[in-house]
């Protein structure tokens, strides 16, 4: 009896001790995110900012070393790295970069690393960086942190994890934004249109502006007195831009007018076509929606377009001339429409248009499905009835100081006027423009 009672007492004592002992809290999950820059311009010794966030909710989990894995095509680490306080060591691991010997990044803290790279990207392309590594040890020998992709940074309203950069680009633009970086002297009023020309959803796109108006033999396309705008056509093939170029001053011809002629070109399958004489735009505005397709009747060659009322901001006013046709873009196809009639509909009206289609204009035939956007189209056709990808909105010249004009060849005696031409262009195709 005594032994049994003692056993029960020992059991309850152990149980009480177990219940009285506080549970050991589980270690918090180590979490991090990294943000690469939106733009990585071309150049040697370019310094980019890479921000690491320790998103561990609590505990004593510090990030003490990180590794940036091999960068996108056209980008190479040099090994140089610093923080705002200067303390960090960069070590190349093949084409990757290990960073340590910096002040640890505590929970809910971040640290900016300024990493030096050499960038030789071709064109302007958006590329993804590999997910980096964050580690608790000073030499990547501690616990690794788990990448966290979806958590939103309240300061930017974007996820903390940002792995996409526009490489070889001057900047990044959303629809409607003005170009503020990379224009150079002689180019003004540059901006991206409010909409993509094909009606696709607008996202930010990297762009690169090469200004060779004053010369410099910038390879591989530039000749002097020319400009080249490129953007990431892989992510946003429908982007549209406008800008104004002020060309090098020139002497007028015997008729008192400038003798030079603006020419334009654009890339087709990655190859710049030979420059051709620029033509006037069909309209002065960049593409904007007229409405959306209700239905298409191929037998009657009629398209019914729903036009909302009131018209949303920055939309185009649908033409209602029964005698003049106008071009539109639906998907990749160019069409000519002529107004027929309209009928009231909930939230707006249904406009009926006669349709003219020609596969030669753009080389594509759209399905013309319901709800597709019907976009205005400023682009003219060339001499072979193919749609151009650039056009002139406005062009003129201003008399300037004769000292600005070239001395070779010598002007006539007495000299004629010295003028500077200006050209405002609509560019819907990775365009090139030369002023002579």
For each residue, the residues with C-beta under 8 A, 3 or more apart:
1: 4 5
2: 5 6
3: 6 7
4: 1 7 8
5: 1 2 8 9
6: 2 3 9 10
7: 3 4 10 11
8: 4 5 11 12
9: 5 6 12 13
10: 6 7 13 14
11: 7 8 14 15
12: 8 9 15 16
13: 9 10 16 17
14: 10 11 17 18
15: 11 12 18 19
16: 12 13 19 20
17: 13 14 20 21
18: 14 15 21
19: 15 16
20: 16 17
21: 17 18
22:
23:
24:
25:
26:
27: 59 61
28: 56 57 58 59 61 107
29: 56 146
30: 56 61 134 136 143 144 145 146
31: 54 55 56 57 145 146 147 148
32: 52 53 54 55 56 63 134 145 146 147 148
33: 52 53 55 147 148 149 151 159 160 161
34: 50 51 52 53 66 131 132 134 147 161 162 163
35: 50 51 53 160 161 162
36: 48 50 129 162 163 164 165
37: 40 48 49 50 165
38: 162 164 165 166 172 204 206
39: 165 166 169 170 171 172 206
40: 37 46 48 75 117 119 121 165 166 167 168 169
41: 46 119 168 169 170
42: 46 119 120 121 168 208
43: 46 118 119
44: 118 119
45: 78 116 118
46: 40 41 42 43 116 117 118 119
47: 114 115 116 117
48: 36 37 40 114 115 116 117
49: 37 112 113 114 115
50: 34 35 36 37 68 112 113 115 132
51: 34 35 110 111 112 113
52: 32 33 34 63 66 105 110 111 113 132 134
53: 32 33 34 35 105 109 110 153 160
54: 31 32 61 62 63 105 106 107 108 109 110 134 145
55: 31 32 33 107 108 148 151 160
56: 28 29 30 31 32 59 61 107 108 145
57: 28 31 107 108
58: 28 107
59: 27 28 56 107
60: 107
61: 27 28 30 54 56 107 136 143 145
62: 54 104 105 106 107 136
63: 32 52 54 66 104 105 111 134 135 136 145
64: 100 102 104 105 135 136 137 138 142
65: 98 99 100 134 135 137 138 139 140 142
66: 34 52 63 98 99 100 113 132 133 134 135
67: 93 96 97 98 99 132 133 135 140
68: 50 71 77 96 97 99 115 129 132
69: 96 129 130 131 132 133
70: 94 95 96 130
71: 68 75 76 77 95 117 129
72: 75 121 127 128 129 165 167
73: 121 127 167
74: 119 120 121 122 167 168
75: 40 71 72 117 118 119 121 167
76: 71 95 117 118 119 120
77: 68 71 90 92 95 96 97 115 116 117
78: 45 116 117 118
79: 90 91 92 97 116
80: 90 115 116
81: 88 89 90 97 99 113 114 115 116
82: 86 88 113 114
83: 86 87 88 102 103 111 112 113 114
84: 112 114
85: 103
86: 82 83
87: 83 101 102 103
88: 81 82 83 99 100 101 102 113
89: 81 99 100 101 102
90: 77 79 80 81 97 98 99 115
91: 79 97 98 99 100
92: 77 79 95 96 97 98
93: 67 96 97 98
94: 70
95: 70 71 76 77 92
96: 67 68 69 70 77 92 93
97: 67 68 77 79 81 90 91 92 93 115
98: 65 66 67 90 91 92 93 140
99: 65 66 67 68 81 88 89 90 91 102 113 115
100: 64 65 66 88 89 91 138 139 140
101: 87 88 89 138
102: 64 83 87 88 89 99 111 113
103: 83 85 87 111
104: 62 63 64
105: 52 53 54 62 63 64 109 110 111
106: 54 62 109
107: 28 54 55 56 57 58 59 60 61 62
108: 54 55 56 57
109: 53 54 105 106
110: 51 52 53 54 105
111: 51 52 63 83 102 103 105
112: 49 50 51 83 84
113: 49 50 51 52 66 81 82 83 88 99 102
114: 47 48 49 81 82 83 84
115: 47 48 49 50 68 77 80 81 90 97 99
116: 45 46 47 48 77 78 79 80 81
117: 40 46 47 48 71 75 76 77 78
118: 43 44 45 46 75 76 78
119: 40 41 42 43 44 46 74 75 76 167 168
120: 42 74 76 168
121: 40 42 72 73 74 75 124 125 167 168
122: 74 125 168
123: 168 208 230
124: 121 166 167 168 169 170 206 207 208 230 231 232
125: 121 122 166 167 168 169 206 232 234
126: 164 165 166 167 205 206 232 234 235
127: 72 73 164 165 167
128: 72 163 164
129: 36 68 69 71 72 132 163 164 165
130: 69 70 163
131: 34 69 147 161 163
132: 34 50 52 66 67 68 69 129
133: 66 67 69 140 144
134: 30 32 34 52 54 63 65 66 144 145
135: 63 64 65 66 67 140 141 142 143 144 145
136: 30 61 62 63 64 142 143 144 145
137: 64 65 140 141 142 143
138: 64 65 100 101 141 142
139: 65 100
140: 65 67 98 100 133 135 137
141: 135 137 138
142: 64 65 135 136 137 138
143: 30 61 135 136 137
144: 30 133 134 135 136
145: 30 31 32 54 56 61 63 134 135 136
146: 29 30 31 32
147: 31 32 33 34 131 161
148: 31 32 33 55 151 160 161
149: 33 159 161
150: 159
151: 33 55 148 159 160 161
152: 157 158 159 160
153: 53 156 157 158 159 160
154: 157
155:
156: 153
157: 152 153 154
158: 152 153 162
159: 33 149 150 151 152 153 162
160: 33 35 53 55 148 151 152 153
161: 33 34 35 131 147 148 149 151
162: 34 35 36 38 158 159
163: 34 36 128 129 130 131
164: 36 38 126 127 128 129
165: 36 37 38 39 40 72 126 127 129
166: 38 39 40 124 125 126 169 171 172 205 206 207 232
167: 40 72 73 74 75 119 121 124 125 126 127 206
168: 40 41 42 74 119 120 121 122 123 124 125 206 208
169: 39 40 41 124 125 166 172 206 207 208 231 232
170: 39 41 124 181 182 207 208 209
171: 39 166 179 180 181 182 206 207
172: 38 39 166 169 204 205 206 207
173: 177 179 192 204 205 207
174: 177 192 202 203 204
175: 192 193 194 195 196 202
176: 191 192 193 194 314
177: 173 174 191 192
178: 190 191
179: 171 173 182 183 190 191 192 207 209 241 243
180: 171 183
181: 170 171
182: 170 171 179 207 208 209 211
183: 179 180 187 188 190 209 211 243
184: 187 209 211 213
185: 211 213 214
186: 211 213 214 245 246 247
187: 183 184 190 209 211 213 227 243 244 245 246
188: 183 243 244 246
189: 242 243 244 424
190: 178 179 183 187 209 241 242 243 244
191: 176 177 178 179 241 242 243
192: 173 174 175 176 177 179 205 207 239 240 241
193: 175 176 196 197 239 240 241 242 286 287 288
194: 175 176 202 286 288 314
195: 175 199 202 240 286 287 288 289 314 375
196: 175 193 199 200 201 202 236 238 239 240 287
197: 193 238 239 240 286 287 329 375 377 428
198: 237 238 329 331 332 375
199: 195 196 238 289 329 330 331 372 373 374 375
200: 196 236 238
201: 196
202: 174 175 194 195 196 236
203: 174 235 236
204: 38 172 173 174
205: 126 166 172 173 192 231 232 235 236 239
206: 38 39 124 125 126 166 167 168 169 171 172 231 232
207: 124 166 169 170 171 172 173 179 182 192 229 230 231 232 241
208: 42 123 124 168 169 170 182 229 230 231
209: 170 179 182 183 184 187 190 227 228 229
210: 218 222 227 228 229 230
211: 182 183 184 185 186 187 227
212: 215 216 217 218 222 223 224 225 226 227 228
213: 184 185 186 187 224 225 226 227 245 246 247 248 435
214: 185 186 224 248
215: 212 224 225
216: 212 222 224
217: 212 222 224
218: 210 212 222
219: 222
220:
221: 226 228 272 432
222: 210 212 216 217 218 219 226 228
223: 212 226 434
224: 212 213 214 215 216 217
225: 212 213 215 247 248 434 435 436
226: 212 213 221 222 223 432 433 434 435
227: 187 209 210 211 212 213 243 245 432 433
228: 209 210 212 221 222 431 432 433
229: 207 208 209 210 241 243 427 430 431 432
230: 123 124 207 208 210 267 430
231: 124 169 205 206 207 208 236 239 241 430
232: 124 125 126 166 169 205 206 207 235 236
233: 236 237 239 267 430
234: 125 126 237
235: 126 203 205 232
236: 196 200 202 203 205 231 232 233 239
237: 198 233 234
238: 196 197 198 199 200 428
239: 192 193 196 197 205 231 233 236 428
240: 192 193 195 196 197 286 287 426 427 428
241: 179 190 191 192 193 207 229 231 286 426 427 428 431
242: 189 190 191 193 286 393 424 425 426 427
243: 179 183 187 188 189 190 191 227 229 424 425 427
244: 187 188 189 190 394 422 423 424 425
245: 186 187 213 227 422 423 425 433 435
246: 186 187 188 213 420 421 422
247: 186 213 225 250 260 262 420 421 422 423 435 436
248: 213 214 225 406 420 435 436
249: 400 404 405 406 418 419 420
250: 247 258 259 260 405 406 418 419 420 421 436
251: 405 406 411 412 415 416 417 418 419
252: 255 256 257 258 259 416 417 418 419
253: 256 257 258 259 416
254: 416
255: 252
256: 252 253 416 417
257: 252 253 397
258: 250 252 253 397 419 421
259: 250 252 253
260: 247 250 421 435 436
261: 277 278 436
262: 247 277 278 392 395 421 423 433 434 435
263: 275 276 277 278 433 434
264: 275 276 277 278 388 390 391 425 431 432 433 434
265: 272 273 274 275 276 390 431 432 433 434
266: 272 273 388 389 390 427 429 430 431 432
267: 230 233 270 271 272 273 429 430
268: 271 273
269:
270: 267
271: 267 268
272: 221 265 266 267 432
273: 265 266 267 268 276
274: 265
275: 263 264 265 432 434
276: 263 264 265 273 382 388
277: 261 262 263 264
278: 261 262 263 264 390 391 392 423 425 433
279: 380 382 388 391 392
280: 380 391 392
281: 284 378 379 380 391 392 393 426
282: 326 327 377 378 379 380 391
283: 376 377 378
284: 281 378 393 394
285: 288 316 376 378
286: 193 194 195 197 240 241 242 378 426 428
287: 193 195 196 197 240 329 375 376 377 378 428
288: 193 194 195 285 314 315 316 375 376
289: 195 199 292 312 315 316 373 374 375 376
290: 305 307 315 316 317 318 328 374 375 376
291: 305 306 307 308 318 348 351 373 374
292: 289 305 306 370 371 372 373 374
293: 296 303 304 305 306 330 368 369 370 371 372 374
294: 304 305 306 350 370
295: 303 304 370
296: 293 302 303 304 355 368
297: 300 301 302 303 304
298: 301
299:
300: 297
301: 297 298 354 355 356
302: 296 297 340 352 353 354 355
303: 293 295 296 297 335 337 352 353 355 368 374
304: 293 294 295 296 297 350 351 352 353
305: 290 291 292 293 294 318 350 351 352 353 374
306: 291 292 293 294 345 348 349 350 351
307: 290 291 311 318 342 348 349 350 351
308: 291 311 312 347 348
309: 347 348 349
310:
311: 307 308 315 317
312: 289 308 315
313:
314: 176 194 195 288
315: 288 289 290 311 312
316: 285 288 289 290 376
317: 290 311
318: 290 291 305 307 339 351
319: 324 326 337 339
320: 339 342 351
321: 324 326 338 339
322: 338 339 340
323: 338
324: 319 321 338
325: 336 337 338 354 356
326: 282 319 321 336 337 338
327: 282 334 335 336 337 377 379
328: 290 334 335 336 337 374 375 376 377
329: 197 198 199 287 332 333 334 335 375 376 377
330: 199 293 333 335 366 368 372 373 374 375
331: 198 199 364 366 367 372
332: 198 329 362 364 366
333: 329 330 357 361 362 364 365 366
334: 327 328 329 358 361 362 377 379 387
335: 303 327 328 329 330 355 356 357
336: 325 326 327 328 355 356 357
337: 303 319 325 326 327 328 353 354 355 356
338: 321 322 323 324 325 326 353 354 356
339: 318 319 320 321 322 351 352 353
340: 302 322 352 353 354
341: 351 352
342: 307 320 349 350 351 352
343: 349 350 352
344: 349 350
345: 306 348 349 350
346:
347: 308 309
348: 291 306 307 308 309 345
349: 306 307 309 342 343 344 345
350: 294 304 305 306 307 342 343 344 345
351: 291 304 305 306 307 318 320 339 341 342
352: 302 303 304 305 339 340 341 342 343
353: 302 303 304 305 337 338 339 340
354: 301 302 325 337 338 340
355: 296 301 302 303 335 336 337
356: 301 325 335 336 337 338
357: 333 335 336 365
358: 334 361 385
359: 362 363 364 365
360: 363 385 386
361: 333 334 358 381 385 386 387
362: 332 333 334 359 386 387
363: 359 360 386
364: 331 332 333 359
365: 333 357 359
366: 330 331 332 333 372
367: 331
368: 293 296 303 330 372
369: 293 372
370: 292 293 294 295
371: 292 293
372: 199 292 293 330 331 366 368 369
373: 199 289 291 292 330
374: 199 289 290 291 292 293 303 305 328 330
375: 195 197 198 199 287 288 289 290 328 329 330
376: 283 285 287 288 289 290 316 328 329
377: 197 282 283 287 327 328 329 334
378: 281 282 283 284 285 286 287 391 393 426 428
379: 281 282 327 334 387 388 389 390 391 426 428
380: 279 280 281 282 387 388 391
381: 361 385 386 387 388
382: 276 279 385 386 387 388
383:
384:
385: 358 360 361 381 382
386: 360 361 362 363 381 382
387: 334 361 362 379 380 381 382
388: 264 266 276 279 379 380 381 382 391
389: 266 379 427 428 429 430 431
390: 264 265 266 278 379 425 426 427 428 429 431 433
391: 264 278 279 280 281 282 378 379 380 388 425 426
392: 262 278 279 280 281 395 423 424 425 426
393: 242 281 284 378 424 425 426
394: 244 284 422 423 424
395: 262 392 421 422 423 424
396: 421 422
397: 257 258 419 420 421 422
398: 419 420 422
399: 417 418 419
400: 249 404 405 418 419 420
401: 404 418
402: 405 411 415 417 418
403:
404: 249 400 401 418 420
405: 249 250 251 400 402 411 418
406: 248 249 250 251 409
407: 410
408:
409: 406
410: 407 413
411: 251 402 405 415 416 418
412: 251 415 416
413: 410
414:
415: 251 402 411 412 418
416: 251 252 253 254 256 411 412
417: 251 252 256 399 402
418: 249 250 251 252 399 400 401 402 404 405 411 415
419: 249 250 251 252 258 397 398 399 400
420: 246 247 248 249 250 397 398 400 404
421: 246 247 250 258 260 262 395 396 397 435
422: 244 245 246 247 394 395 396 397 398
423: 244 245 247 262 278 392 394 395 433 435
424: 189 242 243 244 392 393 394 395
425: 242 243 244 245 264 278 390 391 392 393 431 433
426: 240 241 242 281 286 378 379 390 391 392 393
427: 229 240 241 242 243 266 389 390 430 431 433
428: 197 238 239 240 241 286 287 378 379 389 390 431
429: 266 267 389 390
430: 229 230 231 233 266 267 389 427
431: 228 229 241 264 265 266 389 390 425 427 428
432: 221 226 227 228 229 264 265 266 272 275
433: 226 227 228 245 262 263 264 265 278 390 423 425 427
434: 223 225 226 262 263 264 265 275
435: 213 225 226 245 247 248 260 262 421 423
436: 225 247 248 250 260 261
